[in-house]
Amino acid sequence: MTQSFDALIIGAGQAGPPLAARLTSAGMRMALIERHLIGGTCVNTGCTPTKTLVASAYAAHLARRAADYGVLIAGEIAVDMKRVKARADAVAANSRNGLEAWLRSMEHLTVFQGQACFENANTLRVGDERLTAPQIFINVGGRARVPEMPGLQGIDYLTNTSILALDSLPRHLVVVGGSYIGLEFAQIYRRLGAEVTVIEKSLRLVTREDEDVSAAIQQIFEAEGIHIRTNAECIAFAPHSEGVSVQVNCTEGAPEVIGSHVLLAIGRQPNTDDLGLDRAGVATNTHGYIMVDDQLCTNVPGIWALGDCNGRGAFTHTAYNDFEIVAANLLDGAAKRVSDRIPGYALYIDPPLGRVGMTEAQARASGRPLLMGIRPMTRVGRAIEKGETQGFIKIVIDAETHRILGAAILGTGGDEAIHGLLDMMNADQPYTTLQWAVPIHPTVSELIPTVLGEMQPLLVT
């Protein structure tokens, strides 16, 4: 039998459930198909459990620094990894269960558990079920990319998903990949008590960021005892009596690192290879991402792609914004576009990095006249009071339009303080508007108007 619906949603990540709520509230009869866990990456293997681990790691780090604040703790600080894991599991499970209960109670929505495959442009097969609808929304997310590397198939390795199953502390965690996911796990496990080495093929960490940001992050990590090996051109693996041998061939340092565990953090890939997209005629690029236009429509009328699988964003908040764009255009007569979205994100190390808009390098490359202001966190009262003075604030301005082009806040509260700048950019207001704001003292945000009042011309070379 074939069951007919008004619309089908594949995937219960960040875009799928709210879209189901909007469409069912508009009277549409819906089906949502999820092959594994409700909530997708964020709830199950991404933001929710990892930021819970970040909190546990921060507590351990702060406890070790207690004497700096005049607080005396007798004996060594110990970490119970089973309790750390149980806490992360519980937070993720509570979020997942709440979301699933909401979906299953939603009027006009049927939830199917299983793998969805296209039979044609308006029909899906889910196990023994055949579902058809004139509108289909793909929200299948992504997973860790595991590239071919010498010796990799001969060792046991971890990804950002499987590492969450650990309930004991690695003796020495070797993180292959010095970008966002890899750095978060590196600091988490170092603070929980493991020896940690980060191996990065590029010349510096997080190459998407400016060089001064990368250098500051490396200094923060090395101060915590994390070993950094950059410019590792020939990475290879082999079994070792103590775990795994990782060959690095860096220009400096030993050519081999011996670890008890290896975490691969070398990027992501979309979960699009088993959907039968070819049978629906849906086009993908060479990396498997579904190609969409500015309103998230695929090349096939009646099919949209939202979230990580479309390559137009890699975050929970961009996936949710994809839902907002599609819902507003379908139900509210709007003409929202992905290109109107101002990029903002955070790197959840400690201190965190909050980012919005262009980097300094990107602004320089644009050729426009620029203003720039920088303030170290050593000159931010809140950071001094907290004893957390690593990092800096950097803001780049278009000297002609006075619009904020981009900013980086690497420092305590940076992931929150960045929103003042993000909001000004979304409002398309000149930086002078924020410069004359009266912020609350003592906060990190209060120094943003000060930085804006000290902007200096930036020579573009």
N, C-alpha and C positions, 0 to 999 in steps of 0.2 A: 504493500500500500504506500501511496504517496500522501504526505500531510502537507497542506497548503497554509502558508502564513503571509502576512503583509510584508514582513522583513525578517531576515536571519542575521544574527551576529555570531561570528566565529571568534571565540576567545573572551575570557572574563577578566582581562587585565584592567588597567585604569580607565580606558575609554569605553569598554563594552557595557558594564553595569549602568553607569549614568545615562548612556544612550538608550539602553533598554527602558529605563525609567521615564525618560522624556517621550519616547515613541509610544509606549503603552499608555501614558497619561494623555496622549493625543488620540487614543482610541484604536491604535494599531495592535493587531494580534501578532505577537513576536515569539521567536525561538532563539535561545542563546545556547551555543554549543561550547563546552569546555572539555578538553581531553584529559586534563590533569587536575590542578588545584585552582579553585576559585580565588581570584585576586591577582593572578599572574606573578610576574617577577617581583614587583615592588613588595607585595605583602608576604610572599613566601621565601624568596631567595635574594631580595634586593634591599630596598630602603629599610623596611621594618626590622628584620632580624639583624642586619649589619649595623644600623644605628643604635640598636639595643646593645650590641657588642661594643660599639664605640663608647657607650655610656659606662659599661662595666670596666673597660680599659682605662677610661678617664678616672674612675673612682680609685682604681689601683694606683695609677700614676699620682693622683693627688694625695693618697694615703702615704706614699713614699716621700712626698714633699712636705708632709705635715709639719715637720720641725721648722720649715721656712716660715710658717705662719704662727709659730709659737705653740703648736699643738704636739704633745708628746705621745707617741704610741709605743708601748713596750713590745720588744721582739720584732721579728721580720714580718713583712706583709706577705701573706699567703693568698693564693688564688685557687678556688675550687672550680675547676673547669666544668665539672658536671653541673654545678649550680648555675654557672655562667650560661652554659648551653640551654639548660632547662628554662631559664628566664627568657632567653631569646625565642625559644620554641613557643613558650606560653604567650608572649606578646604577639607573635605572628599568628598563632592559632586563634587567639581571641579576635584578631582583625579578620581573618579568613572566615571564621564561623559566623561572625556578625554580618559580613557581606553576603555569605551564602544564604543565611536565614532571610535577609532582605529580598534577595532575588527570588527565592522559592515562594515567598509570600506575595510576590508582585502579581497583581491582577493582569490577565491577558498575556502573561509570559510563561513559556514552557522551557525548562532547563534540561538539556540533554548532556549526558556525560559520555564522551567518546571522541574519537578522531574524525574530523570532518574532511571530506574529500569532494571536490567538484566533479559532477558528472557532465554538467554543461553550465552556461552562464547564469542560470537561475535555479539550479538544482544541486543539492548536497546529499551525500550519503554519509550517515553516521551509524556504523554497525549495520544492523538490519533495517534501520529507518531510512526513508527517503524523504527529504524535505525540500520544498520548493517555495520561492518567493520572488517577486519582481525587484526587490532591493536586498542586497547582501553587503554586510559591513565586516571587513576582515580586520581583526585586532589580535593577531597571534604572537606578537612580541618577538623576543630574540633569546639567544643563548650564548654561552661562552664559545669563542672561536678557538679551535684546536688545530693549528696549522701543522703541516708536515715538518718535522725537525729531526735531525739525526739522533737515533737512539730512543726517541720518545715512546715508541711502542714497546720497548723493552723494560719500562719502569712503571711504577704506580705514580700517578700524579693527581693533583687536586684542581678543581675549578672553583669559581666563586659559589657554585651550588654545593658541590660535594664537601667543601671545607666546613660548611655549616653543620655537618654531621659529626665533626670531631668533638669528643667529650674528654679528651686528654690533651695536654700541651705538647706541641712538637718540641723536640730538643733544639732543632735548627731548621727554621722554615726558610726555604729559598724561593723568593718571589720572582718569577720571570715576567717582566713587564713593569716599567716604572711610570705608569700613568695612573688614572683616577682610582680604578678598582684595586690595582696592585698596591698603591700607596696606603689606601685605607686599611687593607688587611695587614700590611707590613707593620704599621704602627699599633694596630689592635694587638697583634700577637707579641710584639716586642714589649708592650706595656703589661701584657698578661704574664710575661716571664720568659718567652722564648728568645733564643738567639735568632736574628733575622738578617738575611742578605737580600738586597734588591738588585736584580740584574736587568739592565736596560740596553737595548741595541743602539739607541741614539746617543748623541753626545751629551745629552742632559735629560733630566726628569721632565715629565709633563711638557713635551715640546709644543703643545698647543698654546701654552702660556708664554708670557714674556720671559726673557732670560733672567731678569732680576727676581722674578717670582720663583722660577725653577731653582736658582741658586739659594734663595732664602729657605725654600722647602728642604733642600739637601742639607743645609746647615742645621735646621731644626731636627731632621732625622738623625744626622750624625751625632748631634749632641745627646740624643737618647740612646746611642750605641747601636744604631742600625747601620750595617755595612752597605755602601752604595758602590756598585760596579757599573759604570756607564761605558759607552763605546764598545760594547761586547758584540763583536761582529760575527763570531763563529760559535754560536751556542749549540751544545750537543750534550746528550745525557747517556749515562751508563749506570748499571747497578753497582753498588758498593757495599762492603761489609757493614758500613755504618748507615746505609740508606741509599742515597743517590749521589753520584758524581755529576756535577754540572760543569762542563768545559766552557770557558768564557772568552779566552783569547783577547782580553782587554789590553790596552796599551800600557796600563799600570796594574800592579798587583799579581797575585798568584794566578796561574792559568786555569785552576780548578777550584771549585767550591764543593765541599762535601756537606750535604744536608740530610736531615732525617725525613723531610717532607718537601715536595715541590708544588708550588701553586702556579698554574699558568694563568696569567692575566694579560692576554695579548689581544684584547678586543672582543667584539661581539659579532654575531651573524644572525640574520632573521630566520624565524621558524616558518619558512615558506616552501621548503623543498619537498614536503609531503602532502601538499594541499591539492595537487592536481590542477594547478593554475593553468597549465597548457590546455586542458580540456575546456576551460572557461574562456581562453584567449586573453588572459590577464598578463600584461607585459611586466617583466622584471629586468633590472640591470644586471651587470656582470657579477655583482656581489649577492644577488638574490633578493634585493630590496624591491618591493612593488613600486612601480613608477606611478606617481600621482601628479595632478595639476595643483594649482594654487588653492583649490577648494577641496582637495583630497579625493577627487574622482580618479579612478583608474581609466585606462583606455577603453574599458567595456562599460557602456551605459548601464546604470543601476548597480554598479559595484564600487565601493569605496574602500580605502585602506587607511587605518588609523594606528597611531602608536609607533613603536620601534620598527615594525616591519616595513614602514614606508620610507625610512631613511631621512625623514625630514625633522627628526628630533630623537634624542636618546634618553629622555628623562620622563619620570612620572608626570611632571607638570606639563610637559609638551604633549604627552599622550592625552591628558585630560583636556588640554586646550584644543586638541584635534576633535574631541567629542563636542566641545562648545562650538567650534566652527561649523561642523556638519549639522548639528541640531539647529543652530541659529539660521543657517541657510535653508534647511528643509522646512522648518516649522514656523520661523519668524519672518520669512521674506527678506533676510539679511543677505549681504554679499561679503561675508568675512573671508579673509585670505590668510594663508600660512605666512606669506611674505610680510604681513603686517606685524608679525610676532617679533618682539625684541628678545634676543637670546640672553638668558640668564641662568646661572647654575652655581653649584657649590661643590667644593672638594671637602669631604668631611673628615679630614685629618684634624689634629688639634695643635695649634689653632687652625680654625677652618679658613678656607679661601672662598670668599664670595665674589662672583664675577658677573659682569653685565656688559653687553655690547662688544665693541672692538677692543682688542689688545692695543698697547702702544705701537707694536710693530705693524699691525694692520692699519692703524690710523696714519702712521708715517707713510706707508705704502700708498695710501689714497692720494697723496700729494697736496692735500689741502693745508692751509695755515692752521697751526695748532697751539693750544695752551695746555700746560700740564702742571699739576700740583702733586707733591708727594709729602707725606708726613709719617715718620716712623712711629711705631706703637710705643716706643719709649717716651714719646711726647703726647701720649693719650692718658689722661688721668685715670680713667676706669681701668685701663690695662695695668697701670702702675699699682693701683690699689689691689688688684687681683693677683699681682705678682706674675702676670702673663704678658710680657712686653715684646714677644717675638713678632716680626712681621712689619707691615706698613700699609698705608692707604695711598692709592694712586688713582688720579682722575685725569682723563683726557677730554679736552673741549675743542669744538670747531671754533676757531678764532673769529670767523666772519658771522656765523649764525648764532653763536653763543649756546649752541645745543651740546648736551653731554653726548660724547661719542662712545665712551666706555669707561669702566672702572674696575679696579681690583682691590679688595680689602682682605689681606692676609693677616689675620689677627683675631684675638678673642672677640666673639660676637660678630665676626665679619659676614657670616652667612645670614644674619638678620639685618645688620646695618646697611647692607648693599641695597635693600629694598627701597630706601629713600631715593637713591639715584635711579633705580629701575622705574619707580613711579613717576619721577620727573620726565624720564625719557618717554614713557607711555603717554604722558600728558602733553608731550611736545612743547615743553616750556623752557625758556632760557635758564642757564645755570644761575643767573643772578636772582631768580625767584627763590631758589633754595638757599642761596647765599644769605638772604635776609630773613630766613626762618629763625624762630626762637626755639631751639631744641631743649630737651630736658637734660639737666646735669645731675649726676655724672653718668654719662653714657659714651659709647663709642660713636654713636651717630652725631653727637653734639659737635664733633670735630670736623664733620663734613663741610658745614658752612665756612669753617675756618680755612680748610684746604682750598675751598672755592674762592675765598678772598685773597689767596696767595698765589693764584695761577700765574705762570710765567710762560713767555713765548717759547715754543719748542722748535728748534731748528730742524728742518726736514732735509736729510742728506740723501 
